[in-house]
Amino acid sequence: MPVRLKKLIGTVLILIWIIMYTLIAMKLAITVLPNAHWVLELAYYAFAGIAWIVPPGFLIAWMSEEPRRRT
């Protein structure tokens, strides 16, 4: 697969992931955290703010791979 096509697919998937992740994270925060202690809220927002980057990291690595040559 050409690198340009991989970058296009990866970019679209990352955008979809970010939208879905933010909606899920907000829904979870609204349903679970309203009566939580402030330390739990801080931990949740710190984790949620960092955890979104893991799947795009794998996608970025995949997007930057050179195409395999057929022999």
mmCIF file of the N, C-alpha and C atoms, coordinates in Angstrom:
data_MODEL
# 
_entry.id   MODEL 
# 
loop_
_atom_site.group_PDB 
_atom_site.id 
_atom_site.type_symbol 
_atom_site.label_atom_id 
_atom_site.label_alt_id 
_atom_site.label_comp_id 
_atom_site.label_asym_id 
_atom_site.label_entity_id 
_atom_site.label_seq_id 
_atom_site.pdbx_PDB_ins_code 
_atom_site.Cartn_x 
_atom_site.Cartn_y 
_atom_site.Cartn_z 
_atom_site.occupancy 
_atom_site.B_iso_or_equiv 
_atom_site.pdbx_formal_charge 
_atom_site.auth_seq_id 
_atom_site.auth_comp_id 
_atom_site.auth_asym_id 
_atom_site.auth_atom_id 
_atom_site.pdbx_PDB_model_num 
ATOM 1   N N  . MET A 1 1  ? 0.854   -1.169  0.000  1.00 0.00 ? 1  MET A N  1 
ATOM 2   C CA . MET A 1 1  ? 0.000   0.000   0.000  1.00 0.00 ? 1  MET A CA 1 
ATOM 3   C C  . MET A 1 1  ? 0.902   1.234   0.000  1.00 0.00 ? 1  MET A C  1 
ATOM 4   N N  . PRO A 1 2  ? 0.633   2.186   -0.863 1.00 0.00 ? 2  PRO A N  1 
ATOM 5   C CA . PRO A 1 2  ? 1.451   3.403   -0.905 1.00 0.00 ? 2  PRO A CA 1 
ATOM 6   C C  . PRO A 1 2  ? 1.355   4.203   0.393  1.00 0.00 ? 2  PRO A C  1 
ATOM 7   N N  . VAL A 1 3  ? 2.429   4.908   0.705  1.00 0.00 ? 3  VAL A N  1 
ATOM 8   C CA . VAL A 1 3  ? 2.493   5.689   1.942  1.00 0.00 ? 3  VAL A CA 1 
ATOM 9   C C  . VAL A 1 3  ? 1.405   6.760   1.970  1.00 0.00 ? 3  VAL A C  1 
ATOM 10  N N  . ARG A 1 4  ? 1.147   7.395   0.854  1.00 0.00 ? 4  ARG A N  1 
ATOM 11  C CA . ARG A 1 4  ? 0.132   8.456   0.821  1.00 0.00 ? 4  ARG A CA 1 
ATOM 12  C C  . ARG A 1 4  ? -1.256  7.920   1.163  1.00 0.00 ? 4  ARG A C  1 
ATOM 13  N N  . LEU A 1 5  ? -1.577  6.735   0.661  1.00 0.00 ? 5  LEU A N  1 
ATOM 14  C CA . LEU A 1 5  ? -2.865  6.124   0.971  1.00 0.00 ? 5  LEU A CA 1 
ATOM 15  C C  . LEU A 1 5  ? -2.932  5.723   2.445  1.00 0.00 ? 5  LEU A C  1 
ATOM 16  N N  . LYS A 1 6  ? -1.827  5.200   2.970  1.00 0.00 ? 6  LYS A N  1 
ATOM 17  C CA . LYS A 1 6  ? -1.789  4.843   4.386  1.00 0.00 ? 6  LYS A CA 1 
ATOM 18  C C  . LYS A 1 6  ? -1.981  6.081   5.269  1.00 0.00 ? 6  LYS A C  1 
ATOM 19  N N  . LYS A 1 7  ? -1.383  7.184   4.870  1.00 0.00 ? 7  LYS A N  1 
ATOM 20  C CA . LYS A 1 7  ? -1.533  8.422   5.639  1.00 0.00 ? 7  LYS A CA 1 
ATOM 21  C C  . LYS A 1 7  ? -2.961  8.947   5.588  1.00 0.00 ? 7  LYS A C  1 
ATOM 22  N N  . LEU A 1 8  ? -3.603  8.834   4.444  1.00 0.00 ? 8  LEU A N  1 
ATOM 23  C CA . LEU A 1 8  ? -4.998  9.253   4.322  1.00 0.00 ? 8  LEU A CA 1 
ATOM 24  C C  . LEU A 1 8  ? -5.895  8.397   5.215  1.00 0.00 ? 8  LEU A C  1 
ATOM 25  N N  . ILE A 1 9  ? -5.734  7.082   5.123  1.00 0.00 ? 9  ILE A N  1 
ATOM 26  C CA . ILE A 1 9  ? -6.541  6.170   5.941  1.00 0.00 ? 9  ILE A CA 1 
ATOM 27  C C  . ILE A 1 9  ? -6.268  6.409   7.417  1.00 0.00 ? 9  ILE A C  1 
ATOM 28  N N  . GLY A 1 10 ? -5.001  6.539   7.781  1.00 0.00 ? 10 GLY A N  1 
ATOM 29  C CA . GLY A 1 10 ? -4.637  6.772   9.175  1.00 0.00 ? 10 GLY A CA 1 
ATOM 30  C C  . GLY A 1 10 ? -5.194  8.074   9.718  1.00 0.00 ? 10 GLY A C  1 
ATOM 31  N N  . THR A 1 11 ? -5.152  9.116   8.927  1.00 0.00 ? 11 THR A N  1 
ATOM 32  C CA . THR A 1 11 ? -5.676  10.412  9.359  1.00 0.00 ? 11 THR A CA 1 
ATOM 33  C C  . THR A 1 11 ? -7.184  10.345  9.607  1.00 0.00 ? 11 THR A C  1 
ATOM 34  N N  . VAL A 1 12 ? -7.893  9.705   8.711  1.00 0.00 ? 12 VAL A N  1 
ATOM 35  C CA . VAL A 1 12 ? -9.345  9.563   8.875  1.00 0.00 ? 12 VAL A CA 1 
ATOM 36  C C  . VAL A 1 12 ? -9.652  8.737   10.121 1.00 0.00 ? 12 VAL A C  1 
ATOM 37  N N  . LEU A 1 13 ? -8.925  7.636   10.319 1.00 0.00 ? 13 LEU A N  1 
ATOM 38  C CA . LEU A 1 13 ? -9.149  6.804   11.503 1.00 0.00 ? 13 LEU A CA 1 
ATOM 39  C C  . LEU A 1 13 ? -8.825  7.545   12.792 1.00 0.00 ? 13 LEU A C  1 
ATOM 40  N N  . ILE A 1 14 ? -7.768  8.349   12.792 1.00 0.00 ? 14 ILE A N  1 
ATOM 41  C CA . ILE A 1 14 ? -7.424  9.126   13.986 1.00 0.00 ? 14 ILE A CA 1 
ATOM 42  C C  . ILE A 1 14 ? -8.515  10.145  14.296 1.00 0.00 ? 14 ILE A C  1 
ATOM 43  N N  . LEU A 1 15 ? -9.028  10.803  13.283 1.00 0.00 ? 15 LEU A N  1 
ATOM 44  C CA . LEU A 1 15 ? -10.106 11.771  13.512 1.00 0.00 ? 15 LEU A CA 1 
ATOM 45  C C  . LEU A 1 15 ? -11.361 11.090  14.062 1.00 0.00 ? 15 LEU A C  1 
ATOM 46  N N  . ILE A 1 16 ? -11.702 9.942   13.504 1.00 0.00 ? 16 ILE A N  1 
ATOM 47  C CA . ILE A 1 16 ? -12.860 9.191   14.013 1.00 0.00 ? 16 ILE A CA 1 
ATOM 48  C C  . ILE A 1 16 ? -12.607 8.764   15.454 1.00 0.00 ? 16 ILE A C  1 
ATOM 49  N N  . TRP A 1 17 ? -11.391 8.264   15.740 1.00 0.00 ? 17 TRP A N  1 
ATOM 50  C CA . TRP A 1 17 ? -11.041 7.834   17.093 1.00 0.00 ? 17 TRP A CA 1 
ATOM 51  C C  . TRP A 1 17 ? -11.174 8.983   18.089 1.00 0.00 ? 17 TRP A C  1 
ATOM 52  N N  . ILE A 1 18 ? -10.655 10.159  17.755 1.00 0.00 ? 18 ILE A N  1 
ATOM 53  C CA . ILE A 1 18 ? -10.692 11.291  18.687 1.00 0.00 ? 18 ILE A CA 1 
ATOM 54  C C  . ILE A 1 18 ? -12.134 11.695  18.976 1.00 0.00 ? 18 ILE A C  1 
ATOM 55  N N  . ILE A 1 19 ? -12.968 11.730  17.964 1.00 0.00 ? 19 ILE A N  1 
ATOM 56  C CA . ILE A 1 19 ? -14.371 12.090  18.178 1.00 0.00 ? 19 ILE A CA 1 
ATOM 57  C C  . ILE A 1 19 ? -15.066 11.068  19.066 1.00 0.00 ? 19 ILE A C  1 
ATOM 58  N N  . MET A 1 20 ? -14.885 9.786   18.764 1.00 0.00 ? 20 MET A N  1 
ATOM 59  C CA . MET A 1 20 ? -15.529 8.734   19.568 1.00 0.00 ? 20 MET A CA 1 
ATOM 60  C C  . MET A 1 20 ? -14.985 8.725   20.996 1.00 0.00 ? 20 MET A C  1 
ATOM 61  N N  . TYR A 1 21 ? -13.686 8.879   21.145 1.00 0.00 ? 21 TYR A N  1 
ATOM 62  C CA . TYR A 1 21 ? -13.066 8.862   22.473 1.00 0.00 ? 21 TYR A CA 1 
ATOM 63  C C  . TYR A 1 21 ? -13.576 10.019  23.337 1.00 0.00 ? 21 TYR A C  1 
ATOM 64  N N  . THR A 1 22 ? -13.669 11.202  22.753 1.00 0.00 ? 22 THR A N  1 
ATOM 65  C CA . THR A 1 22 ? -14.130 12.335  23.556 1.00 0.00 ? 22 THR A CA 1 
ATOM 66  C C  . THR A 1 22 ? -15.584 12.157  23.974 1.00 0.00 ? 22 THR A C  1 
ATOM 67  N N  . LEU A 1 23 ? -16.411 11.631  23.086 1.00 0.00 ? 23 LEU A N  1 
ATOM 68  C CA . LEU A 1 23 ? -17.812 11.407  23.456 1.00 0.00 ? 23 LEU A CA 1 
ATOM 69  C C  . LEU A 1 23 ? -17.940 10.370  24.573 1.00 0.00 ? 23 LEU A C  1 
ATOM 70  N N  . ILE A 1 24 ? -17.178 9.296   24.475 1.00 0.00 ? 24 ILE A N  1 
ATOM 71  C CA . ILE A 1 24 ? -17.222 8.258   25.510 1.00 0.00 ? 24 ILE A CA 1 
ATOM 72  C C  . ILE A 1 24 ? -16.662 8.788   26.821 1.00 0.00 ? 24 ILE A C  1 
ATOM 73  N N  . ALA A 1 25 ? -15.552 9.518   26.767 1.00 0.00 ? 25 ALA A N  1 
ATOM 74  C CA . ALA A 1 25 ? -14.945 10.062  27.991 1.00 0.00 ? 25 ALA A CA 1 
ATOM 75  C C  . ALA A 1 25 ? -15.874 11.066  28.673 1.00 0.00 ? 25 ALA A C  1 
ATOM 76  N N  . MET A 1 26 ? -16.537 11.896  27.887 1.00 0.00 ? 26 MET A N  1 
ATOM 77  C CA . MET A 1 26 ? -17.481 12.857  28.471 1.00 0.00 ? 26 MET A CA 1 
ATOM 78  C C  . MET A 1 26 ? -18.683 12.157  29.080 1.00 0.00 ? 26 MET A C  1 
ATOM 79  N N  . LYS A 1 27 ? -19.215 11.161  28.390 1.00 0.00 ? 27 LYS A N  1 
ATOM 80  C CA . LYS A 1 27 ? -20.368 10.429  28.911 1.00 0.00 ? 27 LYS A CA 1 
ATOM 81  C C  . LYS A 1 27 ? -20.003 9.724   30.218 1.00 0.00 ? 27 LYS A C  1 
ATOM 82  N N  . LEU A 1 28 ? -18.828 9.110   30.260 1.00 0.00 ? 28 LEU A N  1 
ATOM 83  C CA . LEU A 1 28 ? -18.385 8.447   31.481 1.00 0.00 ? 28 LEU A CA 1 
ATOM 84  C C  . LEU A 1 28 ? -18.203 9.449   32.619 1.00 0.00 ? 28 LEU A C  1 
ATOM 85  N N  . ALA A 1 29 ? -17.637 10.599  32.325 1.00 0.00 ? 29 ALA A N  1 
ATOM 86  C CA . ALA A 1 29 ? -17.439 11.620  33.350 1.00 0.00 ? 29 ALA A CA 1 
ATOM 87  C C  . ALA A 1 29 ? -18.776 12.148  33.874 1.00 0.00 ? 29 ALA A C  1 
ATOM 88  N N  . ILE A 1 30 ? -19.730 12.314  32.995 1.00 0.00 ? 30 ILE A N  1 
ATOM 89  C CA . ILE A 1 30 ? -21.038 12.834  33.409 1.00 0.00 ? 30 ILE A CA 1 
ATOM 90  C C  . ILE A 1 30 ? -21.797 11.826  34.263 1.00 0.00 ? 30 ILE A C  1 
ATOM 91  N N  . THR A 1 31 ? -21.682 10.546  33.939 1.00 0.00 ? 31 THR A N  1 
ATOM 92  C CA . THR A 1 31 ? -22.457 9.537   34.671 1.00 0.00 ? 31 THR A CA 1 
ATOM 93  C C  . THR A 1 31 ? -21.779 9.081   35.947 1.00 0.00 ? 31 THR A C  1 
ATOM 94  N N  . VAL A 1 32 ? -20.462 9.078   36.007 1.00 0.00 ? 32 VAL A N  1 
ATOM 95  C CA . VAL A 1 32 ? -19.761 8.510   37.159 1.00 0.00 ? 32 VAL A CA 1 
ATOM 96  C C  . VAL A 1 32 ? -19.238 9.574   38.121 1.00 0.00 ? 32 VAL A C  1 
ATOM 97  N N  . LEU A 1 33 ? -18.778 10.687  37.621 1.00 0.00 ? 33 LEU A N  1 
ATOM 98  C CA . LEU A 1 33 ? -18.037 11.635  38.450 1.00 0.00 ? 33 LEU A CA 1 
ATOM 99  C C  . LEU A 1 33 ? -18.817 12.739  39.160 1.00 0.00 ? 33 LEU A C  1 
ATOM 100 N N  . PRO A 1 34 ? -20.090 12.942  38.954 1.00 0.00 ? 34 PRO A N  1 
ATOM 101 C CA . PRO A 1 34 ? -20.729 14.085  39.612 1.00 0.00 ? 34 PRO A CA 1 
ATOM 102 C C  . PRO A 1 34 ? -20.604 14.099  41.140 1.00 0.00 ? 34 PRO A C  1 
ATOM 103 N N  . ASN A 1 35 ? -20.630 12.961  41.777 1.00 0.00 ? 35 ASN A N  1 
ATOM 104 C CA . ASN A 1 35 ? -20.549 12.918  43.242 1.00 0.00 ? 35 ASN A CA 1 
ATOM 105 C C  . ASN A 1 35 ? -19.219 12.376  43.722 1.00 0.00 ? 35 ASN A C  1 
ATOM 106 N N  . ALA A 1 36 ? -18.232 12.330  42.848 1.00 0.00 ? 36 ALA A N  1 
ATOM 107 C CA . ALA A 1 36 ? -16.940 11.762  43.212 1.00 0.00 ? 36 ALA A CA 1 
ATOM 108 C C  . ALA A 1 36 ? -16.082 12.789  43.948 1.00 0.00 ? 36 ALA A C  1 
ATOM 109 N N  . HIS A 1 37 ? -15.129 12.263  44.696 1.00 0.00 ? 37 HIS A N  1 
ATOM 110 C CA . HIS A 1 37 ? -14.164 13.101  45.394 1.00 0.00 ? 37 HIS A CA 1 
ATOM 111 C C  . HIS A 1 37 ? -13.277 13.794  44.363 1.00 0.00 ? 37 HIS A C  1 
ATOM 112 N N  . TRP A 1 38 ? -12.756 14.969  44.711 1.00 0.00 ? 38 TRP A N  1 
ATOM 113 C CA . TRP A 1 38 ? -11.978 15.740  43.747 1.00 0.00 ? 38 TRP A CA 1 
ATOM 114 C C  . TRP A 1 38 ? -10.699 15.016  43.322 1.00 0.00 ? 38 TRP A C  1 
ATOM 115 N N  . VAL A 1 39 ? -10.145 14.172  44.197 1.00 0.00 ? 39 VAL A N  1 
ATOM 116 C CA . VAL A 1 39 ? -8.943  13.424  43.834 1.00 0.00 ? 39 VAL A CA 1 
ATOM 117 C C  . VAL A 1 39 ? -9.270  12.406  42.743 1.00 0.00 ? 39 VAL A C  1 
ATOM 118 N N  . LEU A 1 40 ? -10.411 11.755  42.847 1.00 0.00 ? 40 LEU A N  1 
ATOM 119 C CA . LEU A 1 40 ? -10.837 10.809  41.823 1.00 0.00 ? 40 LEU A CA 1 
ATOM 120 C C  . LEU A 1 40 ? -11.094 11.526  40.501 1.00 0.00 ? 40 LEU A C  1 
ATOM 121 N N  . GLU A 1 41 ? -11.706 12.687  40.565 1.00 0.00 ? 41 GLU A N  1 
ATOM 122 C CA . GLU A 1 41 ? -11.921 13.471  39.349 1.00 0.00 ? 41 GLU A CA 1 
ATOM 123 C C  . GLU A 1 41 ? -10.592 13.854  38.705 1.00 0.00 ? 41 GLU A C  1 
ATOM 124 N N  . LEU A 1 42 ? -9.650  14.293  39.513 1.00 0.00 ? 42 LEU A N  1 
ATOM 125 C CA . LEU A 1 42 ? -8.338  14.667  38.999 1.00 0.00 ? 42 LEU A CA 1 
ATOM 126 C C  . LEU A 1 42 ? -7.655  13.476  38.334 1.00 0.00 ? 42 LEU A C  1 
ATOM 127 N N  . ALA A 1 43 ? -7.720  12.320  38.980 1.00 0.00 ? 43 ALA A N  1 
ATOM 128 C CA . ALA A 1 43 ? -7.109  11.115  38.414 1.00 0.00 ? 43 ALA A CA 1 
ATOM 129 C C  . ALA A 1 43 ? -7.783  10.729  37.103 1.00 0.00 ? 43 ALA A C  1 
ATOM 130 N N  . TYR A 1 44 ? -9.102  10.802  37.071 1.00 0.00 ? 44 TYR A N  1 
ATOM 131 C CA . TYR A 1 44 ? -9.822  10.452  35.844 1.00 0.00 ? 44 TYR A CA 1 
ATOM 132 C C  . TYR A 1 44 ? -9.438  11.377  34.690 1.00 0.00 ? 44 TYR A C  1 
ATOM 133 N N  . TYR A 1 45 ? -9.460  12.668  34.932 1.00 0.00 ? 45 TYR A N  1 
ATOM 134 C CA . TYR A 1 45 ? -9.163  13.608  33.855 1.00 0.00 ? 45 TYR A CA 1 
ATOM 135 C C  . TYR A 1 45 ? -7.707  13.517  33.417 1.00 0.00 ? 45 TYR A C  1 
ATOM 136 N N  . ALA A 1 46 ? -6.798  13.221  34.343 1.00 0.00 ? 46 ALA A N  1 
ATOM 137 C CA . ALA A 1 46 ? -5.393  13.029  33.971 1.00 0.00 ? 46 ALA A CA 1 
ATOM 138 C C  . ALA A 1 46 ? -5.251  11.779  33.093 1.00 0.00 ? 46 ALA A C  1 
ATOM 139 N N  . PHE A 1 47 ? -5.902  10.686  33.491 1.00 0.00 ? 47 PHE A N  1 
ATOM 140 C CA . PHE A 1 47 ? -5.836  9.458   32.706 1.00 0.00 ? 47 PHE A CA 1 
ATOM 141 C C  . PHE A 1 47 ? -6.523  9.639   31.350 1.00 0.00 ? 47 PHE A C  1 
ATOM 142 N N  . ALA A 1 48 ? -7.707  10.216  31.344 1.00 0.00 ? 48 ALA A N  1 
ATOM 143 C CA . ALA A 1 48 ? -8.452  10.400  30.093 1.00 0.00 ? 48 ALA A CA 1 
ATOM 144 C C  . ALA A 1 48 ? -7.727  11.357  29.152 1.00 0.00 ? 48 ALA A C  1 
ATOM 145 N N  . GLY A 1 49 ? -7.016  12.308  29.708 1.00 0.00 ? 49 GLY A N  1 
ATOM 146 C CA . GLY A 1 49 ? -6.294  13.258  28.876 1.00 0.00 ? 49 GLY A CA 1 
ATOM 147 C C  . GLY A 1 49 ? -5.062  12.674  28.217 1.00 0.00 ? 49 GLY A C  1 
ATOM 148 N N  . ILE A 1 50 ? -4.538  11.594  28.787 1.00 0.00 ? 50 ILE A N  1 
ATOM 149 C CA . ILE A 1 50 ? -3.334  10.975  28.246 1.00 0.00 ? 50 ILE A CA 1 
ATOM 150 C C  . ILE A 1 50 ? -3.648  9.714   27.446 1.00 0.00 ? 50 ILE A C  1 
ATOM 151 N N  . ALA A 1 51 ? -4.671  8.956   27.844 1.00 0.00 ? 51 ALA A N  1 
ATOM 152 C CA . ALA A 1 51 ? -4.935  7.633   27.270 1.00 0.00 ? 51 ALA A CA 1 
ATOM 153 C C  . ALA A 1 51 ? -5.349  7.672   25.801 1.00 0.00 ? 51 ALA A C  1 
ATOM 154 N N  . TRP A 1 52 ? -5.854  8.780   25.324 1.00 0.00 ? 52 TRP A N  1 
ATOM 155 C CA . TRP A 1 52 ? -6.330  8.830   23.945 1.00 0.00 ? 52 TRP A CA 1 
ATOM 156 C C  . TRP A 1 52 ? -5.195  8.679   22.938 1.00 0.00 ? 52 TRP A C  1 
ATOM 157 N N  . ILE A 1 53 ? -3.958  8.948   23.349 1.00 0.00 ? 53 ILE A N  1 
ATOM 158 C CA . ILE A 1 53 ? -2.848  8.981   22.411 1.00 0.00 ? 53 ILE A CA 1 
ATOM 159 C C  . ILE A 1 53 ? -2.311  7.594   22.054 1.00 0.00 ? 53 ILE A C  1 
ATOM 160 N N  . VAL A 1 54 ? -2.649  6.562   22.828 1.00 0.00 ? 54 VAL A N  1 
ATOM 161 C CA . VAL A 1 54 ? -2.081  5.231   22.585 1.00 0.00 ? 54 VAL A CA 1 
ATOM 162 C C  . VAL A 1 54 ? -2.498  4.660   21.220 1.00 0.00 ? 54 VAL A C  1 
ATOM 163 N N  . PRO A 1 55 ? -3.779  4.544   20.890 1.00 0.00 ? 55 PRO A N  1 
ATOM 164 C CA . PRO A 1 55 ? -4.140  4.008   19.569 1.00 0.00 ? 55 PRO A CA 1 
ATOM 165 C C  . PRO A 1 55 ? -3.607  4.841   18.392 1.00 0.00 ? 55 PRO A C  1 
ATOM 166 N N  . PRO A 1 56 ? -3.682  6.180   18.442 1.00 0.00 ? 56 PRO A N  1 
ATOM 167 C CA . PRO A 1 56 ? -3.084  6.931   17.338 1.00 0.00 ? 56 PRO A CA 1 
ATOM 168 C C  . PRO A 1 56 ? -1.580  6.724   17.221 1.00 0.00 ? 56 PRO A C  1 
ATOM 169 N N  . GLY A 1 57 ? -0.915  6.428   18.321 1.00 0.00 ? 57 GLY A N  1 
ATOM 170 C CA . GLY A 1 57 ? 0.521   6.155   18.247 1.00 0.00 ? 57 GLY A CA 1 
ATOM 171 C C  . GLY A 1 57 ? 0.815   4.946   17.384 1.00 0.00 ? 57 GLY A C  1 
ATOM 172 N N  . PHE A 1 58 ? 0.013   3.899   17.543 1.00 0.00 ? 58 PHE A N  1 
ATOM 173 C CA . PHE A 1 58 ? 0.182   2.712   16.695 1.00 0.00 ? 58 PHE A CA 1 
ATOM 174 C C  . PHE A 1 58 ? -0.155  3.024   15.239 1.00 0.00 ? 58 PHE A C  1 
ATOM 175 N N  . LEU A 1 59 ? -1.185  3.823   15.031 1.00 0.00 ? 59 LEU A N  1 
ATOM 176 C CA . LEU A 1 59 ? -1.555  4.194   13.660 1.00 0.00 ? 59 LEU A CA 1 
ATOM 177 C C  . LEU A 1 59 ? -0.465  5.036   12.993 1.00 0.00 ? 59 LEU A C  1 
ATOM 178 N N  . ILE A 1 60 ? 0.133   5.938   13.753 1.00 0.00 ? 60 ILE A N  1 
ATOM 179 C CA . ILE A 1 60 ? 1.193   6.780   13.189 1.00 0.00 ? 60 ILE A CA 1 
ATOM 180 C C  . ILE A 1 60 ? 2.398   5.926   12.812 1.00 0.00 ? 60 ILE A C  1 
ATOM 181 N N  . ALA A 1 61 ? 2.725   4.944   13.656 1.00 0.00 ? 61 ALA A N  1 
ATOM 182 C CA . ALA A 1 61 ? 3.834   4.043   13.321 1.00 0.00 ? 61 ALA A CA 1 
ATOM 183 C C  . ALA A 1 61 ? 3.515   3.259   12.047 1.00 0.00 ? 61 ALA A C  1 
ATOM 184 N N  . TRP A 1 62 ? 2.286   2.791   11.914 1.00 0.00 ? 62 TRP A N  1 
ATOM 185 C CA . TRP A 1 62 ? 1.880   2.054   10.716 1.00 0.00 ? 62 TRP A CA 1 
ATOM 186 C C  . TRP A 1 62 ? 1.913   2.958   9.482  1.00 0.00 ? 62 TRP A C  1 
ATOM 187 N N  . MET A 1 63 ? 1.475   4.198   9.647  1.00 0.00 ? 63 MET A N  1 
ATOM 188 C CA . MET A 1 63 ? 1.425   5.122   8.521  1.00 0.00 ? 63 MET A CA 1 
ATOM 189 C C  . MET A 1 63 ? 2.818   5.456   7.997  1.00 0.00 ? 63 MET A C  1 
ATOM 190 N N  . SER A 1 64 ? 3.816   5.461   8.854  1.00 0.00 ? 64 SER A N  1 
ATOM 191 C CA . SER A 1 64 ? 5.153   5.882   8.436  1.00 0.00 ? 64 SER A CA 1 
ATOM 192 C C  . SER A 1 64 ? 6.009   4.734   7.916  1.00 0.00 ? 64 SER A C  1 
ATOM 193 N N  . GLU A 1 65 ? 5.512   3.513   7.955  1.00 0.00 ? 65 GLU A N  1 
ATOM 194 C CA . GLU A 1 65 ? 6.264   2.369   7.418  1.00 0.00 ? 65 GLU A CA 1 
ATOM 195 C C  . GLU A 1 65 ? 6.371   2.490   5.910  1.00 0.00 ? 65 GLU A C  1 
ATOM 196 N N  . GLU A 1 66 ? 7.528   2.129   5.420  1.00 0.00 ? 66 GLU A N  1 
ATOM 197 C CA . GLU A 1 66 ? 7.717   2.088   3.975  1.00 0.00 ? 66 GLU A CA 1 
ATOM 198 C C  . GLU A 1 66 ? 6.992   0.872   3.408  1.00 0.00 ? 66 GLU A C  1 
ATOM 199 N N  . PRO A 1 67 ? 6.505   0.973   2.190  1.00 0.00 ? 67 PRO A N  1 
ATOM 200 C CA . PRO A 1 67 ? 5.823   -0.176  1.591  1.00 0.00 ? 67 PRO A CA 1 
ATOM 201 C C  . PRO A 1 67 ? 6.786   -1.347  1.406  1.00 0.00 ? 67 PRO A C  1 
ATOM 202 N N  . ARG A 1 68 ? 6.265   -2.543  1.582  1.00 0.00 ? 68 ARG A N  1 
ATOM 203 C CA . ARG A 1 68 ? 7.081   -3.733  1.380  1.00 0.00 ? 68 ARG A CA 1 
ATOM 204 C C  . ARG A 1 68 ? 7.251   -3.984  -0.114 1.00 0.00 ? 68 ARG A C  1 
ATOM 205 N N  . ARG A 1 69 ? 8.443   -4.410  -0.469 1.00 0.00 ? 69 ARG A N  1 
ATOM 206 C CA . ARG A 1 69 ? 8.720   -4.711  -1.878 1.00 0.00 ? 69 ARG A CA 1 
ATOM 207 C C  . ARG A 1 69 ? 8.375   -6.146  -2.172 1.00 0.00 ? 69 ARG A C  1 
ATOM 208 N N  . ARG A 1 70 ? 7.767   -6.352  -3.288 1.00 0.00 ? 70 ARG A N  1 
ATOM 209 C CA . ARG A 1 70 ? 7.435   -7.712  -3.698 1.00 0.00 ? 70 ARG A CA 1 
ATOM 210 C C  . ARG A 1 70 ? 8.641   -8.339  -4.371 1.00 0.00 ? 70 ARG A C  1 
ATOM 211 N N  . THR A 1 71 ? 8.909   -9.562  -4.001 1.00 0.00 ? 71 THR A N  1 
ATOM 212 C CA . THR A 1 71 ? 10.057  -10.255 -4.626 1.00 0.00 ? 71 THR A CA 1 
ATOM 213 C C  . THR A 1 71 ? 9.593   -11.416 -5.442 1.00 0.00 ? 71 THR A C  1 
# 
